[in-house]
Amino acid sequence: MDSLKENKMGVRPVGRLLFTMALPMALSMLVQALYNVVDSAFVAKISDVNQDALNAVSLAFPVQNIMIGVATGIAVGVNALLSRGLGEKNQEEVNRSALNGLFLAVCGTVLAALFGIFGAEPFMRSQTHNLAVIAYGTTYIRIITIVSFGIFGEIIFERLLQSTGRTVYTLITQGTGAVINIILDPILIFGLCGMPRMEVAGAAVATVIGQIVAFVLALILNHRKNPDVRLKLRGFRPEGRMIRRILGIGVPSMIMVAIGSVMYYGFNRILMRFEAVQTGLGELGTAVFGAYFKLQSFIFMPVFGINNAVLAIAAFNYGARKPKRIMQVIRCGAFGAATLMLLGVAAFQLFPEKLLALFNANEQMLSVGIPALRRLSLPFVFAGPCIIFSGVFQALGRSVYSMITSIARQIVVLLPAAYLLSLTEEISAVWFAFPIAEIASLAVSIVMMLTLYRKKIKPLYEIAEKTT
């Protein structure tokens, strides 16, 4: 009980607290981004003639993203309820939210495996007629979905550590998984050290092995280092009410990720329209877009690390009824996110050729990719605060606000803008859809944040005044 009374999220200076919690999260997310990039970088070297393997992994990305999004959505719901329970000093609420979250993660694993078995090939055929790309992509999807228990378990148990402020351990779990993946990638893809050459399948196998190791480590660290959460499976029965509460917070987050995958899928379909303008131009576009998504994760993943810390701190202090600390963490988080995004803009504007070289880019790919990276990175600085606001919406029980802003950005604005720009038959024009969408998203996020302040945060100030 002492750990609940003295939890650092309610007493330490906010700026220092956010930094100490966000740094290991940001570093662990950066490591996660690294292993995504390394996967694609090795895959791109399977052939010097074409980008079939890179295209396959890029086109498979929405499935991988939705799977991670479902796990993260469950974890977000558990995170918010668990942190709030800690703030209210309600140990029973903490334990029940954790156990029911684990049950939902098992359900997610089963659904992912079923999609891998029955849906992988139809999904790939819906995007391309290139048989090599279809074969590579189908194999990749089936491996990462059928053996998805590693990523589901890793994300849930890492969020249990984050929810109680023990964020440094997530750096250990993700870092270990990433290092294993990076070591295994060239061995399994190219058949080194006596192993058979597995190509794209090798990248998938390396990924799931890394995830399983990270999951096992997170499980062990929770058992040994996290006394705030006491998991007792004996006698456990899923609780409909608790599951509804977790999903009530987490489903909007899942939908946001699903929306992102729909956007990615739709944008690739728009890029493939350029095959009619010039043979191979559409496939170059999708390869560039896939490379961009891997590269931008270097910038966005650390910002999501800050967001995770903001979510935990805001949820805790909302439960503890400390509005000043909520506002302080919002300001600090938005400033930190914007700063990282500015660094990302600089990197993409100054070194696009070097960044694309990581993916074995030939002259044709560079001709499309260099202007693409420069235009796609322009709105990064607007995206940073939007991500932080989204975490605050979730922490204070208004996840639907996050969903609204995500829909506005990626479905209502981005895809229609991209389609209209594609009518110019200039592939370089399509990339401007992203700056247009990010500006719209920032405007909607600010309106939602002001609404949240009026409905959720301001009343806490009024309660505090009456009690003093």
N, C-alpha and C positions, 0 to 999 in steps of 0.2 A: 504494500500500500504506500510505503514511503516514496517509491518511484513515481507513483501517480501524483503525490502532493508536491514533489520537487521537480517535476518535468521541466526541462530547460526552456521549452517553447512558450511558457507563460511568464518567465522571469528575466531571462537574459536580454540585454540591449538588442533591439531588433536588427540593426544593421550588421552587427557582429554575428548574431544568431543566423541570419539569412546566409551570410558568407560561409560560415562553418558548415551549415547544412547543405547549401547549394553547391559548394566546391566539389565535394566527393560525388554528388549526384551528377554535376556537369561533367566531371572527368569520366565517370562511368558511362555516361551517355556518349561522350566523345569517343571512348573506346569502342562502344557499340557501333558508332558511325564508321570508325576505322575498319571494323571487320566487315561491314557492308561494302565499303569501297574496295577493300582488298579482294573480297570475293569476285566482284565485277572486274577488277583490274587483271586478276589471273585468268578469268574466263575470257576476257577480250584477247588474250594472247594464244588462245587455242588455234586461231587461224590468222595469218597475216593477210589473207586474200579478202575476207569479208567479215562482217560483224554479226554473223548468224548466232553465235553463242551468246554474245553480249545482248543482242536483240531478244533472245529467248528469255534470259534472266530478267531483262527490263520489262518484257510483256507479262512475265509471271509475278511481277512486283505487287499488283493489286491484291492477289490472293494472299501473299505473305503479309501484306499490310493489314488486310482485314483480320487475319488470324491474330496478329499482334494487337490489333485494335480491340478485338473482343476480350483478350486477356487483360489489356490495359484498362478497358472499361469496367470490368469486374473489379480490378484492383483499385481504380479510382473510387468506386462505390464503397469498397471496404476501407480504403484510406480515409475518406471523409468521415464515415461513421465511427471508425476506430479512433481517429484523432479527436473527434467531438466527444466520444466516450471518455477519453483520457482527460479532456478539459473539464468534463462534468464529474470526474472521479468515479465513473461507473464501470467497474471491472467486468461485470457480467455482460454489459453491452459490448465491451472490447472483445471478449472471447467469442461471443455468439456471432458477431460480424465476421470475424476471421474464419471460423469454421464453415459458415454458410458460403463465404467467398470461395473457399477451397472446393466445396461441392459444385459450385457453378463452374469453376475452372475445369473440373473433370468432365462436365457436360460439354464444355467448349471443345475439349480435346477430341471427344467422340464425334462431334459435328464436323470438325476439321478433317478427321480421317475419312469420313464418309464422302466429303467433297473431293478429296484427293483421289479416292477410288473411282468415283463415278463422274466427276465433273471436270477433271483436269484437261483432258483432250478436247472436249467441246469448247471449253473456255479459250484454249489456244487457237482453235480453228476459227473462232469468231473474230480474231484479230488479224490473221495473216493466212496467205495461201502457200507460204514458203514451207515445204515439208520438213526441211532440216530444223527450222526454227520451232515448228510444231513438236517435233520429236524431242528436241532438247528441253523445251518448256514443259512438256507433259511429264517427262522424267523428273525434272527439278521440283515441280509442284507436288507430285505424288510423294516424294521422299520427305519434303518439309512438312507436309500435312499429316501423313500417316504416323510420323514420329514427332508429333507436335507437343507431347506431354512435357518435353524439356522446356520449351519457351513458355508454356502456360504456368508450369510450376515455378520457373525462375522469376517471372514477373510478379506473381502473387506473393511469394515469400520475400522478394526484395522490397515490395511495397509495405509489407508488415514491418520490416526494419525501418523504412523511411517514415512510416506513420508515427513511430515512437521516437524519432529523432536520431536513430542510429544509422545515419546515411553513409558513414565511412565504409561500412561492411559491403554496401552495394558495389563499391569500387573494386573490392576484392573479388566478389562473385563474377561481375561482368568482365573485369580485367582478365581473370583466369580463363573464362570461357572464350574471350576474344583471342587471347594468345594461343590457345589450343587450336582454334579455328584457323588462325593465320599460319600456324606451323603445318597443319594438315592440308591446307588448300593446295599448295604446289605438289605435295606428295601424292595426293589422291587425284588431282586433276591431270597431272602429267605422268603419273606412274613412276615416281622416284622411290628410292630406298627399297626396291624389290616389290613395290605395290603395283597392281595393274593400272593402266591408264584409264581413268573413269570419265574424264572431261567434265561436262556440266554436272553429271551425277556426283562426281567427286566433290564439287563445291557444295552441293546440297548435303552430302554425308558429313563433310567437315563442319558445316553449320550446325546440324542437329547434335553432333557429338559435343561441340562447344556449349550448346544450350543445356544439354543434359548435365554436364559437369557443373555449370553455373547453378543449375537447379539444386543439385545435391549439396553444393557448398552453402547456398542460401538456406536450405532446410537445416543443415547442421548449425549454422550461425544463429538462426532463430531459436533453436533448441537451447543453445549454450549461452547466448549473449542477449537475449531479449526477454527479461522477466516480466515486462508489462503485458505480454501476450502469452496466455497459458492454454495451449492446444491439447484438449483431451477428447480423443475420438471415441472412447468407450461410451456407449449410450447415446451417441449423437444421432439426431434425426433432423433432416432439412426442415427449416421453419419458413412457411409461406410468407409470413409477415416480414421477416428479416430479409428474405430473398427479394421481395418486392421493393423494400427500401434500398437495398444495394443496387438493384436494377434501375430504380427510379433515378438514382444519381449516375449510375454507370452507363445506361443505355444511350443517353444523349452523346456521351463520349464515344461509344461504339458507332453510333450513327454518323458522328463527325468523321471518324476514320473511314467508315464505309463510303461516305460522301467523297472523301479524298480519293478513295480507290475508284469510285465512279468517275470522278474528274480525270484521274490518270488514264483510265481506260478510254474515256470519251476523247481526251486530248490526243491520245495515240491514234484513234480512229480518224480524227481531223487531220493529223499529220500524214496519214496514209493516203489522203485525198491527193497529195502532191505526186503520187505515182503517176497520175494522169497527166501531170505537167511535165515530168521528167522521170524516166525509169530509174529506180533506185533512190530518188530524192526522199520519198516517204520513209523508206527504211533508214536512211541517214538521219532523218528527223527524229525517228523513234529511238535510234541509238544515242543521239545527242541528248534527247530528253531524259533517257534512262541514266546517262552519265551525269547529267545535271542533278537529278534527284539524289544520286549517291553523294555527289560533291556538296550539295547544299545541306545535307545532313550533318556535315562537320560544323556548320554554323547553327542550325536549328536544334540539333540534339543537346548541346550545352544549354541553350535557352530553355528547352523542355526540362532540363535538370533544375534550373532556377525555378521554373513553373511548379515542379513537384514540391520543392521546398516551400514556396509561397503557399501552395494549396494546404500543406500540412500545418504550417504556422497559422494561417488564416482560419482554418477549421478549428484548431485547438483554441484560439483566442475568441472565436465566435462562441464556442461552447462555454468558455470561461467568462464571457461577456466583457471583453476588453477591446472596445472599438478603436481606441487610439493605436493599439498595436496592430490591428487589422489595417488601418490606413497607412501606418508606417511601412508595413511589409509590402503593400501595394506599390507605394512610391519607390521604395528601394528595388523591388523586383523589376518594375518597368524601366528604371534607369539602367540597371545592369543588363537587361535584355537588349535595350536600344544600343548600348555600348558594344556588345558583342556583334550585333547586326551591322554596325558601322565597319567593324573590322572585316566582316564578310564581304561587304560591298567593295571595300578596297582590294581584297584578294581577287575577287572575280573580275574587277575592272582592269587590274594591272597585270594579272598572270593567267589569262584564260587559256593560252596555248600550252603552258606548262601543266595546268590542271587537266586538260584533255589528253595530254601525253600519257597520263596514268592509265588511260584506257586504250593504248596502242592506236591512237587516232591517226589515220592517214590524211593526205592533203584534202580529199573530198570532205571528210568528217570535220576537219579543222575549218574549212570554208563555211560550213553551216554552223559549227559549234562556237566559234569565237564570238560572232555577233550575238548568238543566242545567250551565252553566259553573261555577256555584258548587259543585255536587256532584261534578262530574267532576274538579275541581282539588284536592279534599281529599287524595287520596293521592299527590300529586306528590312530597312529601318522602320517601316510602318508595321511590319509583321510582329516585331518583338513585343511591343506593348499589348497587341491583340492576344498573343499567347498567354501573357500574364493575366490579363483580364479574364480569359477563358478559365484559368485555374481558380481564380477568385469566385467566379460564377459557380463552379462545381463545389468549392469549399463551403459556400454559404447556401447550398441546396437549390441553386437556380441553374442547373446544368442545361436546361432547355434554352437559356440565353446563349450558351456556347454553340448549341446546335443551330440556332437561328442565324448567328453571325457566320458560321461555317457554310450553311446553305446559301446565304446571300453571296458569299465570296465565290464559292466553287461551282455552284450550279446556276444560280440566278444571273451572275455576272460573267464569270470566267469563260465557261463553255460557249455561251452565245457570242461573247466578244471574240473568242478565238475563231469560231465558225465564220463570223462576218469578216474578220481580217483575212481568213483563208481565201475569201472570194477575190482578193487582189491577185491571187496566184503567186504571191511572193512569200516564201516560207519565213523570211526574216521579219515580216510584219506580224505573224501570228504570236510571236513572243511578247508583244506589247500587251496582250490580254492579261498578263500577270500584274503589271503595275496598275492597270485599270481596276482589277479585282481587289488588290490589296488596299487601295485608297478607299474603295467602297466599304470594305470590311472594317477599316479603322473607324470610319464614320458611324457605322452601326454599333461597333463595340463601345464607343464613347457614350452613345445614347443608352445602351444597356447598362453600362457601369453607373451612370448617373441615376438610372431607375433603381438599380440594386442598392445604391447608397441611401436613397430616399426611403426604400421599403425595409431594408435589413440593418444597415449600419447606424443611420441617424437615430432610430428608436433606442439603440443601446446607449447612446449618449444621454438621451432623455431619462432612461432608467437610472443611469449612474448619477445624474443630477438629483433625482428624487431621493436616492438612498444616502446622499452626503449631507 
